[in-house]
Amino acid sequence: PIGARADRKGFEAWKKHFGKTYSPGEESKAFETYEKNAQVIDIMNDDPEDGAIYAESPFSDITLEEFQARLLSFRYDVEPARAP
């Protein structure tokens, strides 16, 4: 779906679509983050000068900081090849 629905019904549909499950303790934090991200998606889609269309993703339940730590922190830790 285009955009996001920042409520419990939207969260449940998003969870089903992306196959997300949580423990009871994790669910409330995931929902809170999903709500905030859904609001940001809607704000970004309302910008008439931005031609992009923003929508939910499998990462809609994590913060920007969590996304950066999990997915953008790749460390290339291989020794360079030695010349023969």
C-alpha distances in whole Angstrom, upper triangle without the diagonal:
4,6,7,9,13,15,16,13,10,12,13,10,9,13,13,10,12,15,16,20,22,26,26,27,24,22,23,23,19,18,20,18,15,15,17,15,12,15,15,12,12,16,15,13,16,18,20,22,19,17,15,11,10,7,7,10,12,15,13,16,19,20,21,25,24,21,24,27,25,24,26,29,30,34,36,39,41,44,45,47,50,52,55
4,7,9,13,15,17,15,12,14,16,13,12,15,16,13,15,18,19,22,24,28,28,29,26,23,24,23,20,19,20,18,15,15,16,13,11,13,13,9,9,13,12,9,12,15,16,18,15,14,11,7,7,5,7,10,14,15,13,17,19,20,20,24,23,21,24,26,25,24,25,29,30,34,35,39,41,44,44,46,50,52,55
4,7,10,13,15,14,11,12,15,13,11,15,16,14,15,19,19,22,23,26,26,27,24,21,21,21,18,16,17,15,12,12,13,10,7,9,10,6,6,9,9,7,10,13,15,17,14,14,11,8,6,4,6,10,13,14,11,15,17,17,18,21,21,19,22,25,24,23,24,28,29,33,35,38,41,44,44,47,50,52,55
4,6,9,11,11,7,9,12,10,9,12,14,13,14,17,16,19,20,23,23,23,21,18,18,17,15,13,14,13,9,9,10,8,5,8,9,7,7,10,11,10,12,15,18,20,17,17,15,11,9,6,6,10,12,13,9,12,15,16,17,20,20,18,21,24,23,22,24,27,29,33,35,38,41,44,45,47,51,53,56
4,6,8,8,5,7,10,9,9,12,14,13,15,17,16,18,19,22,22,22,20,17,16,17,14,12,13,13,9,8,11,10,6,8,11,9,9,12,14,13,14,17,20,22,20,20,18,15,12,10,9,12,14,15,11,13,16,17,19,22,22,21,24,26,25,25,27,30,32,35,38,41,43,47,48,50,54,56,59
4,7,8,6,7,11,11,10,13,15,15,16,18,17,18,18,21,20,20,18,15,14,14,12,9,9,10,7,5,8,8,5,6,10,10,9,12,14,14,15,18,21,23,21,22,20,17,14,12,11,14,15,15,11,12,14,15,17,20,20,20,23,25,24,24,26,29,31,35,38,40,43,47,48,50,54,56,59
4,6,5,6,9,10,11,12,14,15,16,18,16,17,17,19,18,18,17,14,12,14,12,9,10,11,9,7,10,11,9,10,13,13,13,15,18,17,18,22,24,27,25,26,23,20,17,15,13,16,17,17,13,13,16,17,20,22,22,22,25,26,26,26,29,31,33,37,40,42,45,49,50,53,56,59,62
4,5,5,6,9,10,10,12,14,15,16,14,14,14,16,15,16,15,11,11,13,11,8,10,12,10,9,12,13,11,13,16,16,16,19,21,21,22,25,28,30,28,28,26,23,20,17,14,16,17,17,14,13,16,18,21,23,22,22,26,27,26,27,29,31,34,37,40,42,45,49,50,53,56,59,62
4,5,5,6,9,10,11,12,14,15,14,15,16,18,17,19,18,14,14,16,14,11,13,15,12,11,15,15,12,14,18,17,16,19,21,20,22,25,27,30,28,28,25,22,19,16,14,16,17,18,15,15,18,20,23,26,24,24,27,29,27,28,30,33,35,38,41,43,46,50,51,53,57,60,62
4,5,5,6,9,10,10,12,14,13,15,16,19,18,19,17,14,14,15,13,10,12,13,9,9,12,12,9,12,15,13,13,17,18,17,19,22,24,27,24,24,22,18,16,12,10,13,14,15,12,12,16,18,20,23,22,21,25,26,25,25,27,30,32,36,38,41,43,47,48,50,54,57,59
4,5,5,6,9,10,11,12,10,11,12,15,15,16,14,10,11,12,9,7,10,10,7,8,11,11,9,12,15,14,15,18,19,19,21,23,26,28,26,26,23,19,16,13,10,12,12,12,9,9,13,15,18,21,19,19,22,23,22,22,25,28,29,33,36,38,41,44,46,48,52,54,57
4,5,5,6,9,10,10,9,10,12,14,14,16,14,11,12,14,11,9,13,14,11,12,15,15,13,16,18,17,18,21,22,22,24,27,29,31,29,28,25,22,19,16,13,14,13,15,12,12,16,18,21,23,21,21,25,26,24,24,27,30,31,35,37,40,42,46,47,49,53,56,58
4,5,5,6,9,10,10,12,14,17,18,20,17,14,16,17,14,12,15,15,12,13,16,15,13,16,18,16,17,20,21,20,22,25,27,30,27,26,23,20,17,14,11,12,12,14,12,13,17,19,22,24,22,21,25,26,24,24,27,30,31,35,37,40,42,46,47,49,53,55,57
4,5,5,6,8,8,11,13,16,17,18,16,13,15,15,11,10,13,13,9,11,14,12,11,14,16,14,15,19,19,18,21,23,26,28,25,24,21,18,15,11,8,9,8,11,9,10,13,16,18,21,19,18,21,23,21,21,24,26,28,31,34,36,38,42,43,45,49,52,54
4,6,5,6,5,7,10,13,14,16,13,10,13,14,10,10,13,13,10,13,15,14,13,17,18,17,19,22,22,22,24,27,29,31,28,27,24,21,18,14,11,10,9,11,10,9,13,16,19,21,18,18,21,22,20,20,23,26,27,30,33,35,37,41,43,45,48,51,53
4,6,5,6,9,12,15,16,19,16,14,16,17,14,13,17,17,14,16,19,17,16,20,21,19,21,24,24,23,26,29,31,33,30,29,25,22,20,16,13,12,11,14,13,13,16,20,22,24,22,21,24,25,22,23,26,28,29,33,35,37,39,43,44,46,50,52,54
4,6,8,11,14,18,19,21,18,16,18,19,15,15,18,17,14,16,19,17,15,19,20,17,19,23,22,21,24,27,28,30,27,26,22,19,17,13,10,10,9,12,12,13,16,19,21,24,21,20,23,24,22,21,24,27,28,31,33,36,38,41,42,44,48,50,52
4,6,9,12,16,18,19,16,15,17,17,13,14,17,16,13,16,18,16,15,19,19,17,20,23,22,21,25,27,29,30,27,26,22,19,17,13,10,8,6,10,10,11,14,17,19,21,18,17,20,21,18,18,21,23,24,28,30,32,34,38,39,41,44,47,49
4,7,10,14,16,18,15,14,17,17,14,14,18,17,15,18,20,18,18,22,22,21,23,26,25,25,28,30,33,34,30,30,26,23,20,17,13,12,9,12,13,12,15,19,21,22,19,18,22,22,19,19,23,25,25,29,31,33,35,38,40,42,45,48,50
4,7,11,13,14,11,10,13,13,10,11,15,14,12,15,18,16,16,20,21,20,22,25,25,25,28,30,32,33,30,30,26,23,20,17,13,11,8,10,11,9,12,16,18,20,17,16,20,20,17,18,21,23,24,27,30,32,34,38,39,41,45,48,50
4,7,10,11,9,8,12,13,10,11,15,15,13,16,19,18,18,22,23,22,24,27,27,28,30,32,35,37,33,33,30,27,24,20,16,15,12,13,13,11,14,17,20,21,18,18,22,21,18,20,23,25,26,29,31,33,35,39,41,43,47,50,52
4,6,8,6,5,9,10,8,10,13,13,13,16,18,18,19,22,23,23,25,27,28,28,31,33,36,37,34,35,31,28,25,22,18,17,14,14,14,11,13,16,19,20,16,18,21,20,18,20,23,24,26,29,31,33,35,39,41,44,47,50,52
4,5,5,6,9,10,10,12,14,15,16,18,20,20,21,24,25,26,28,30,31,32,34,36,39,40,37,38,34,32,28,25,21,20,17,17,17,14,15,18,22,21,18,20,23,22,20,22,26,26,28,30,33,34,37,40,43,45,49,52,54
4,6,5,7,10,10,11,13,15,16,17,19,20,21,23,25,26,27,29,31,32,34,36,39,41,38,39,35,32,29,26,22,22,19,19,18,15,16,19,22,22,20,22,25,24,22,25,28,28,30,33,36,37,40,44,46,49,52,55,57
4,6,6,8,9,11,12,14,15,17,18,19,21,23,24,25,27,29,30,31,33,35,39,40,37,38,35,32,29,26,23,22,19,18,18,14,15,17,20,20,17,20,23,21,20,23,26,26,29,31,34,35,38,42,44,47,50,53,56
4,6,6,6,9,10,11,12,14,16,16,18,20,21,22,24,26,27,28,30,32,36,37,34,35,31,29,25,23,19,18,16,15,14,10,11,14,17,17,14,16,19,18,17,20,23,23,25,28,31,32,35,39,41,44,47,51,53
4,6,5,6,9,10,10,12,14,15,16,18,20,20,22,24,25,26,28,31,34,35,33,33,30,27,24,21,17,17,15,14,13,9,12,14,18,18,16,17,21,20,19,21,24,25,27,30,33,35,38,41,44,46,50,53,55
4,5,5,6,9,10,11,13,14,15,17,19,20,21,23,24,26,27,29,33,34,32,33,30,27,24,21,18,18,17,16,14,10,12,14,18,18,16,18,21,21,20,23,25,26,29,32,35,36,40,43,45,48,51,55,57
4,5,5,6,8,10,11,12,14,16,17,18,20,21,23,24,26,28,31,33,30,31,28,26,22,20,17,17,15,13,12,8,9,10,14,14,13,15,18,17,17,19,22,23,25,28,32,33,37,40,42,45,48,51,54
4,6,5,6,9,10,10,12,14,15,16,18,20,21,22,24,26,30,31,28,29,26,23,19,17,14,13,12,10,9,5,7,9,13,14,12,13,17,17,16,18,20,21,24,27,30,32,35,39,41,43,47,50,52
4,5,5,6,9,10,10,12,14,15,16,18,20,21,23,25,28,30,27,28,25,22,19,16,13,14,13,12,9,7,9,11,15,16,15,16,19,20,19,21,23,25,27,30,34,36,39,42,44,47,50,53,56
4,5,5,6,9,10,11,13,14,16,17,19,20,22,24,27,29,26,28,25,23,19,17,14,16,15,13,10,8,10,10,14,15,14,16,19,19,19,21,23,24,27,30,34,36,39,42,44,47,50,53,56
4,5,5,6,8,10,11,12,14,15,17,18,20,22,25,26,24,25,22,20,17,15,12,13,13,10,7,5,6,6,10,12,11,12,15,16,16,17,19,21,24,27,30,32,36,39,41,43,47,50,53
4,5,5,6,9,10,10,12,14,15,16,18,20,24,25,22,23,20,18,14,12,9,10,10,9,5,5,7,9,12,14,13,13,16,18,17,18,20,22,25,28,31,34,37,40,42,44,48,50,53
4,5,5,6,9,10,11,12,14,15,17,19,22,24,22,23,21,18,15,13,11,13,14,12,9,8,11,11,14,16,16,16,19,21,20,21,23,25,28,31,34,37,40,43,45,47,51,54,57
4,5,5,6,9,10,11,12,14,16,17,21,22,20,22,19,18,14,13,12,14,15,12,9,9,10,9,11,14,14,14,17,19,19,20,21,23,26,30,33,35,38,42,43,46,49,52,55
4,5,5,6,9,10,10,12,14,16,19,20,18,19,16,14,11,10,8,10,12,9,6,8,8,8,9,13,13,12,15,17,17,17,19,21,24,27,30,33,36,39,40,43,47,49,52
4,5,5,6,9,10,11,12,15,18,20,17,18,16,13,10,8,7,10,12,11,8,10,11,12,13,16,16,15,18,21,20,20,22,24,27,30,33,36,39,42,43,46,49,52,55
4,5,5,6,9,10,11,13,16,18,16,18,16,14,11,11,11,14,16,14,11,12,14,13,14,17,18,17,20,22,22,22,23,26,29,32,35,38,41,44,45,48,51,54,57
4,5,5,6,9,10,11,15,16,14,16,14,12,9,10,10,13,15,13,10,13,13,12,12,15,16,15,17,20,21,20,21,24,26,30,32,35,38,41,42,45,48,51,54
4,5,5,6,9,10,14,15,12,13,11,9,6,6,8,11,14,12,10,13,14,13,13,17,17,16,18,21,21,20,21,24,26,30,32,35,38,41,42,44,48,50,53
4,5,5,6,9,12,14,12,14,12,10,8,8,10,14,17,16,13,15,17,16,16,20,21,19,22,25,25,24,25,28,30,34,36,39,42,45,46,48,52,54,57
4,5,5,7,10,12,11,13,12,11,10,11,13,16,19,18,15,17,18,17,16,20,21,20,21,25,25,24,25,28,30,34,36,39,42,45,45,48,52,54,57
4,5,6,9,10,8,10,9,8,7,10,12,15,18,17,14,17,18,16,15,19,20,19,20,23,24,22,22,26,28,31,34,37,39,42,43,45,49,51,54
4,6,8,10,8,9,7,6,6,9,12,15,18,18,15,19,20,19,18,22,23,21,22,26,26,24,25,28,30,34,36,39,41,44,45,47,50,52,55
4,6,9,8,10,10,9,10,12,15,18,22,21,18,21,22,21,20,24,25,24,25,29,29,28,28,31,33,37,39,42,45,48,48,50,54,55,59
4,5,6,8,9,10,11,14,17,20,23,22,20,23,23,22,20,24,26,24,25,28,29,27,27,30,32,36,38,41,43,46,46,49,52,54,57
4,6,7,10,11,13,16,19,22,26,25,23,26,27,25,24,27,29,27,28,31,32,30,30,33,35,38,40,43,46,48,48,50,54,55,58
4,6,9,11,13,17,20,23,26,25,24,27,27,25,23,27,29,26,27,30,31,29,28,32,33,36,38,42,44,46,46,48,51,52,56
4,6,8,10,14,17,19,23,22,21,24,24,22,20,24,26,23,24,27,28,26,25,28,30,33,35,38,40,43,43,45,48,49,53
4,7,10,13,17,19,22,22,21,25,25,24,22,26,27,24,25,29,29,26,26,29,31,34,35,39,41,43,43,45,48,49,52
4,6,10,13,15,19,18,17,21,22,21,19,23,24,21,22,25,25,23,23,26,27,31,32,36,38,40,40,42,46,47,50
4,7,10,12,16,16,15,19,20,20,19,22,23,20,22,25,24,22,23,27,28,31,33,36,38,41,41,43,47,49,51
4,7,9,13,13,11,15,16,16,15,19,19,17,19,22,21,19,20,24,25,29,31,34,36,40,40,42,46,47,50
4,7,10,11,9,13,14,15,15,19,19,16,19,22,20,19,20,24,25,29,31,34,36,40,40,42,46,48,51
4,7,8,6,9,12,13,14,17,16,14,17,20,18,17,19,22,24,28,30,33,35,39,39,42,45,48,50
4,5,5,9,10,12,13,16,14,12,15,17,15,14,16,20,21,24,27,30,32,35,36,38,42,44,47
4,6,7,9,12,13,15,13,11,14,16,13,12,16,18,19,23,25,28,30,34,35,37,41,43,46
4,5,6,8,9,12,10,7,11,13,11,10,13,16,17,21,24,26,29,32,34,36,40,42,45
4,6,8,10,12,11,10,13,15,14,14,16,19,21,24,27,30,32,36,37,40,43,46,49
4,7,10,12,10,10,13,14,13,14,17,19,21,24,27,30,32,36,38,40,44,47,49
4,7,8,6,6,10,11,10,11,14,15,18,21,24,27,30,33,35,38,41,44,47
4,5,5,6,9,10,11,12,13,15,18,21,24,27,30,33,35,38,41,44,47
4,5,5,6,9,10,10,11,13,16,19,22,25,28,31,32,35,39,41,44
4,5,5,6,9,10,10,11,14,17,21,23,26,29,31,34,37,40,43
4,5,5,6,8,10,10,14,16,20,22,25,28,30,33,37,40,43
4,6,5,6,7,9,12,15,18,21,24,27,29,32,35,38,41
4,6,5,5,7,10,13,16,19,22,25,26,29,33,35,38
4,6,6,5,9,11,15,17,20,24,25,28,32,35,38
4,6,6,8,12,15,17,20,23,25,28,31,34,37
4,6,7,11,13,16,19,22,24,26,30,33,35
4,6,9,12,15,18,21,22,25,28,31,34
4,6,10,12,15,18,20,23,26,29,32
4,6,9,12,15,17,20,23,26,29
4,6,9,12,14,17,20,23,26
4,6,9,10,13,17,20,23
4,7,9,12,15,19,21
4,6,9,12,15,18
4,6,9,12,15
4,6,9,12
4,7,9
4,6
4
